[in-house]
Amino acid sequence: MLDSVAISRLDEILAEHQGLEGPLLPILHSVQAAFGHVPQDVLPVIAKHLNISKAEVHGVVSFYHDFREVPAGQHVVKICRAEACQAMGADRLAQGVQKALGCDWHETAGDVTLEPVFCLGLCACGPAAMVDGQLMARVGVDAIMAKVRA
Ligand code: FES
């Protein structure tokens, strides 16, 4: 349930995007920036505002991995799952980080959220990861864990 502050902020976001062509994605990005995730309760409000179905809004939110349906932890670890990194041991890296954190993809353990990502542009330096927005090349479990525990 959205409180009055959240409803007010959502109204502002919708007004900021009034008249924009193809406003759904920009609105969802703004909602995530404002709330840290895309709360389920905003979906019917956005759908009604854009005169589309809630299912359409939900479909977009669930299609794009960057949209979170629950708030992320203080730290976000993204590990590349694309082919070039897989060839360099990304699966082993992912399993090691999952074990060290004690969580699976899209889960949060303590203050760390673990997410898959499909190419970070470091294909020649795999396995690659991103921790709190900072790229890490040829990275191992220890380096990732040191970064989130620093
Ligand atoms: S395949 Fe991993 S960074 Fe491109």
py3Dmol code that shows the C-alpha trace and the ligand (Angstrom):
import py3Dmol

protein = """\
ATOM      1  CA  MET A   1       0.000   0.000   0.000  1.00  0.00           C
ATOM      2  CA  LEU A   2       1.437   3.352  -1.024  1.00  0.00           C
ATOM      3  CA  ASP A   3       1.509   6.019   1.641  1.00  0.00           C
ATOM      4  CA  SER A   4       0.587   9.633   0.926  1.00  0.00           C
ATOM      5  CA  VAL A   5       4.224  10.637   0.335  1.00  0.00           C
ATOM      6  CA  ALA A   6       4.685   7.833  -2.201  1.00  0.00           C
ATOM      7  CA  ILE A   7       1.413   8.668  -3.946  1.00  0.00           C
ATOM      8  CA  SER A   8       2.455  12.295  -4.165  1.00  0.00           C
ATOM      9  CA  ARG A   9       5.874  11.356  -5.620  1.00  0.00           C
ATOM     10  CA  LEU A  10       4.251   9.005  -8.125  1.00  0.00           C
ATOM     11  CA  ASP A  11       1.876  11.784  -9.206  1.00  0.00           C
ATOM     12  CA  GLU A  12       4.889  14.042  -9.758  1.00  0.00           C
ATOM     13  CA  ILE A  13       6.626  11.377 -11.856  1.00  0.00           C
ATOM     14  CA  LEU A  14       3.530  10.845 -13.985  1.00  0.00           C
ATOM     15  CA  ALA A  15       3.174  14.607 -14.484  1.00  0.00           C
ATOM     16  CA  GLU A  16       6.856  14.919 -15.448  1.00  0.00           C
ATOM     17  CA  HIS A  17       6.297  12.418 -18.270  1.00  0.00           C
ATOM     18  CA  GLN A  18       2.982  13.853 -19.459  1.00  0.00           C
ATOM     19  CA  GLY A  19       2.838  14.017 -23.253  1.00  0.00           C
ATOM     20  CA  LEU A  20       6.055  12.061 -23.716  1.00  0.00           C
ATOM     21  CA  GLU A  21       6.009   9.580 -26.585  1.00  0.00           C
ATOM     22  CA  GLY A  22       6.471   6.020 -25.244  1.00  0.00           C
ATOM     23  CA  PRO A  23       6.410   7.062 -21.589  1.00  0.00           C
ATOM     24  CA  LEU A  24       6.216   3.664 -19.871  1.00  0.00           C
ATOM     25  CA  LEU A  25       9.939   2.866 -19.662  1.00  0.00           C
ATOM     26  CA  PRO A  26      10.965   6.386 -18.569  1.00  0.00           C
ATOM     27  CA  ILE A  27       8.215   6.358 -15.937  1.00  0.00           C
ATOM     28  CA  LEU A  28       9.362   2.971 -14.618  1.00  0.00           C
ATOM     29  CA  HIS A  29      12.993   4.145 -14.490  1.00  0.00           C
ATOM     30  CA  SER A  30      11.934   7.241 -12.560  1.00  0.00           C
ATOM     31  CA  VAL A  31       9.843   5.153 -10.168  1.00  0.00           C
ATOM     32  CA  GLN A  32      12.789   2.848  -9.506  1.00  0.00           C
ATOM     33  CA  ALA A  33      15.109   5.812  -8.997  1.00  0.00           C
ATOM     34  CA  ALA A  34      12.629   7.352  -6.546  1.00  0.00           C
ATOM     35  CA  PHE A  35      11.633   4.246  -4.598  1.00  0.00           C
ATOM     36  CA  GLY A  36      14.632   1.930  -5.101  1.00  0.00           C
ATOM     37  CA  HIS A  37      12.338  -0.583  -6.805  1.00  0.00           C
ATOM     38  CA  VAL A  38       9.055  -0.725  -8.696  1.00  0.00           C
ATOM     39  CA  PRO A  39       6.404  -1.458  -6.055  1.00  0.00           C
ATOM     40  CA  GLN A  40       3.496  -3.641  -7.177  1.00  0.00           C
ATOM     41  CA  ASP A  41       1.074  -0.975  -5.981  1.00  0.00           C
ATOM     42  CA  VAL A  42       2.259   1.534  -8.599  1.00  0.00           C
ATOM     43  CA  LEU A  43       1.430  -0.760 -11.530  1.00  0.00           C
ATOM     44  CA  PRO A  44      -2.358  -0.168 -11.590  1.00  0.00           C
ATOM     45  CA  VAL A  45      -1.830   3.577 -11.126  1.00  0.00           C
ATOM     46  CA  ILE A  46       0.596   3.730 -14.059  1.00  0.00           C
ATOM     47  CA  ALA A  47      -1.666   1.503 -16.175  1.00  0.00           C
ATOM     48  CA  LYS A  48      -4.698   3.699 -15.546  1.00  0.00           C
ATOM     49  CA  HIS A  49      -2.698   6.861 -16.238  1.00  0.00           C
ATOM     50  CA  LEU A  50      -1.434   5.487 -19.567  1.00  0.00           C
ATOM     51  CA  ASN A  51      -4.744   3.812 -20.419  1.00  0.00           C
ATOM     52  CA  ILE A  52      -3.117   0.398 -20.805  1.00  0.00           C
ATOM     53  CA  SER A  53      -3.656  -2.843 -18.888  1.00  0.00           C
ATOM     54  CA  LYS A  54      -1.898  -3.669 -15.641  1.00  0.00           C
ATOM     55  CA  ALA A  55      -0.695  -6.839 -17.379  1.00  0.00           C
ATOM     56  CA  GLU A  56       1.131  -4.730 -19.970  1.00  0.00           C
ATOM     57  CA  VAL A  57       2.908  -2.753 -17.264  1.00  0.00           C
ATOM     58  CA  HIS A  58       3.735  -5.905 -15.332  1.00  0.00           C
ATOM     59  CA  GLY A  59       5.023  -7.535 -18.515  1.00  0.00           C
ATOM     60  CA  VAL A  60       7.501  -4.707 -19.081  1.00  0.00           C
ATOM     61  CA  VAL A  61       8.651  -4.718 -15.443  1.00  0.00           C
ATOM     62  CA  SER A  62       9.242  -8.458 -15.471  1.00  0.00           C
ATOM     63  CA  PHE A  63      10.872  -8.472 -18.934  1.00  0.00           C
ATOM     64  CA  TYR A  64      13.643  -6.013 -18.086  1.00  0.00           C
ATOM     65  CA  HIS A  65      16.008  -7.423 -15.470  1.00  0.00           C
ATOM     66  CA  ASP A  66      17.027  -3.961 -14.324  1.00  0.00           C
ATOM     67  CA  PHE A  67      13.609  -3.344 -12.782  1.00  0.00           C
ATOM     68  CA  ARG A  68      13.402  -4.653  -9.229  1.00  0.00           C
ATOM     69  CA  GLU A  69      10.150  -5.696  -7.642  1.00  0.00           C
ATOM     70  CA  VAL A  70      11.688  -5.554  -4.165  1.00  0.00           C
ATOM     71  CA  PRO A  71      14.299  -3.129  -2.823  1.00  0.00           C
ATOM     72  CA  ALA A  72      17.940  -4.065  -3.374  1.00  0.00           C
ATOM     73  CA  GLY A  73      20.487  -4.349  -0.606  1.00  0.00           C
ATOM     74  CA  GLN A  74      23.031  -1.640   0.107  1.00  0.00           C
ATOM     75  CA  HIS A  75      25.443  -3.380  -2.284  1.00  0.00           C
ATOM     76  CA  VAL A  76      24.524  -4.800  -5.689  1.00  0.00           C
ATOM     77  CA  VAL A  77      26.727  -7.460  -7.302  1.00  0.00           C
ATOM     78  CA  LYS A  78      26.101  -8.165 -10.974  1.00  0.00           C
ATOM     79  CA  ILE A  79      27.945 -11.072 -12.544  1.00  0.00           C
ATOM     80  CA  CYS A  80      28.145 -11.432 -16.307  1.00  0.00           C
ATOM     81  CA  ARG A  81      26.411 -14.559 -17.581  1.00  0.00           C
ATOM     82  CA  ALA A  82      27.096 -14.082 -21.284  1.00  0.00           C
ATOM     83  CA  GLU A  83      29.112 -16.495 -23.418  1.00  0.00           C
ATOM     84  CA  ALA A  84      32.575 -14.941 -23.395  1.00  0.00           C
ATOM     85  CA  CYS A  85      32.588 -14.742 -19.618  1.00  0.00           C
ATOM     86  CA  GLN A  86      31.132 -18.223 -19.308  1.00  0.00           C
ATOM     87  CA  ALA A  87      34.079 -19.488 -21.345  1.00  0.00           C
ATOM     88  CA  MET A  88      36.355 -17.858 -18.751  1.00  0.00           C
ATOM     89  CA  GLY A  89      34.741 -19.405 -15.696  1.00  0.00           C
ATOM     90  CA  ALA A  90      31.735 -17.196 -14.977  1.00  0.00           C
ATOM     91  CA  ASP A  91      29.690 -20.192 -13.829  1.00  0.00           C
ATOM     92  CA  ARG A  92      32.312 -21.122 -11.267  1.00  0.00           C
ATOM     93  CA  LEU A  93      32.545 -17.486 -10.182  1.00  0.00           C
ATOM     94  CA  ALA A  94      28.771 -17.254  -9.804  1.00  0.00           C
ATOM     95  CA  GLN A  95      28.582 -20.462  -7.788  1.00  0.00           C
ATOM     96  CA  GLY A  96      31.383 -19.242  -5.542  1.00  0.00           C
ATOM     97  CA  VAL A  97      29.740 -15.882  -4.912  1.00  0.00           C
ATOM     98  CA  GLN A  98      26.358 -17.520  -4.331  1.00  0.00           C
ATOM     99  CA  LYS A  99      27.947 -19.831  -1.776  1.00  0.00           C
ATOM    100  CA  ALA A 100      29.878 -17.014  -0.084  1.00  0.00           C
ATOM    101  CA  LEU A 101      26.774 -14.828   0.155  1.00  0.00           C
ATOM    102  CA  GLY A 102      24.352 -17.660   0.834  1.00  0.00           C
ATOM    103  CA  CYS A 103      21.848 -16.535  -1.753  1.00  0.00           C
ATOM    104  CA  ASP A 104      20.720 -17.189  -5.316  1.00  0.00           C
ATOM    105  CA  TRP A 105      20.158 -14.835  -8.269  1.00  0.00           C
ATOM    106  CA  HIS A 106      17.813 -11.916  -7.565  1.00  0.00           C
ATOM    107  CA  GLU A 107      18.076 -12.501  -3.836  1.00  0.00           C
ATOM    108  CA  THR A 108      19.524 -10.351  -1.099  1.00  0.00           C
ATOM    109  CA  ALA A 109      21.683 -11.754   1.683  1.00  0.00           C
ATOM    110  CA  GLY A 110      22.358  -9.283   4.456  1.00  0.00           C
ATOM    111  CA  ASP A 111      23.007  -6.058   2.583  1.00  0.00           C
ATOM    112  CA  VAL A 112      24.111  -7.615  -0.734  1.00  0.00           C
ATOM    113  CA  THR A 113      21.872  -8.268  -3.735  1.00  0.00           C
ATOM    114  CA  LEU A 114      23.088 -10.686  -6.422  1.00  0.00           C
ATOM    115  CA  GLU A 115      21.954 -10.221 -10.011  1.00  0.00           C
ATOM    116  CA  PRO A 116      22.910 -11.743 -13.368  1.00  0.00           C
ATOM    117  CA  VAL A 117      23.788  -9.421 -16.215  1.00  0.00           C
ATOM    118  CA  PHE A 118      24.318 -10.212 -19.861  1.00  0.00           C
ATOM    119  CA  CYS A 119      27.549  -8.546 -21.005  1.00  0.00           C
ATOM    120  CA  LEU A 120      29.279  -5.654 -19.332  1.00  0.00           C
ATOM    121  CA  GLY A 121      31.479  -4.803 -22.315  1.00  0.00           C
ATOM    122  CA  LEU A 122      34.532  -6.504 -20.802  1.00  0.00           C
ATOM    123  CA  CYS A 123      34.276  -9.633 -22.953  1.00  0.00           C
ATOM    124  CA  ALA A 124      38.053  -9.933 -23.480  1.00  0.00           C
ATOM    125  CA  CYS A 125      38.679  -9.696 -19.730  1.00  0.00           C
ATOM    126  CA  GLY A 126      36.259 -12.226 -18.315  1.00  0.00           C
ATOM    127  CA  PRO A 127      34.898 -13.224 -16.041  1.00  0.00           C
ATOM    128  CA  ALA A 128      33.467  -9.777 -15.451  1.00  0.00           C
ATOM    129  CA  ALA A 129      31.312  -8.328 -12.726  1.00  0.00           C
ATOM    130  CA  MET A 130      29.995  -5.014 -11.514  1.00  0.00           C
ATOM    131  CA  VAL A 131      29.877  -4.140  -7.836  1.00  0.00           C
ATOM    132  CA  ASP A 132      27.952  -1.021  -6.867  1.00  0.00           C
ATOM    133  CA  GLY A 133      28.314   0.293 -10.406  1.00  0.00           C
ATOM    134  CA  GLN A 134      32.078  -0.333 -10.587  1.00  0.00           C
ATOM    135  CA  LEU A 135      33.330  -2.729 -13.263  1.00  0.00           C
ATOM    136  CA  MET A 136      35.663  -5.557 -12.287  1.00  0.00           C
ATOM    137  CA  ALA A 137      37.579  -7.578 -14.926  1.00  0.00           C
ATOM    138  CA  ARG A 138      39.137 -11.032 -14.570  1.00  0.00           C
ATOM    139  CA  VAL A 139      37.524 -11.082 -11.187  1.00  0.00           C
ATOM    140  CA  GLY A 140      37.373 -13.815  -8.566  1.00  0.00           C
ATOM    141  CA  VAL A 141      35.152 -14.580  -5.612  1.00  0.00           C
ATOM    142  CA  ASP A 142      37.582 -13.105  -3.080  1.00  0.00           C
ATOM    143  CA  ALA A 143      37.814  -9.754  -4.885  1.00  0.00           C
ATOM    144  CA  ILE A 144      34.031  -9.448  -5.077  1.00  0.00           C
ATOM    145  CA  MET A 145      33.552 -10.376  -1.429  1.00  0.00           C
ATOM    146  CA  ALA A 146      36.304  -7.966  -0.356  1.00  0.00           C
ATOM    147  CA  LYS A 147      34.587  -5.179  -2.282  1.00  0.00           C
ATOM    148  CA  VAL A 148      31.182  -5.696  -0.663  1.00  0.00           C
ATOM    149  CA  ARG A 149      32.703  -6.067   2.782  1.00  0.00           C
ATOM    150  CA  ALA A 150      35.041  -3.064   2.506  1.00  0.00           C
TER     151      ALA A 150
END
"""
ligand_1 = """\
4
FES
S 30.490 -11.503 -22.139
Fe 30.918 -10.867 -20.123
S 31.434 -8.788 -20.369
Fe 30.816 -9.391 -22.341
"""
view = py3Dmol.view(width=600, height=400)
view.addModel(protein, "pdb")
view.setStyle({"model": 0}, {"cartoon": {"style": "trace"}})
view.addModel(ligand_1, "xyz")
view.setStyle({"model": 1}, {"stick": {}})
view.zoomTo()
view.show()
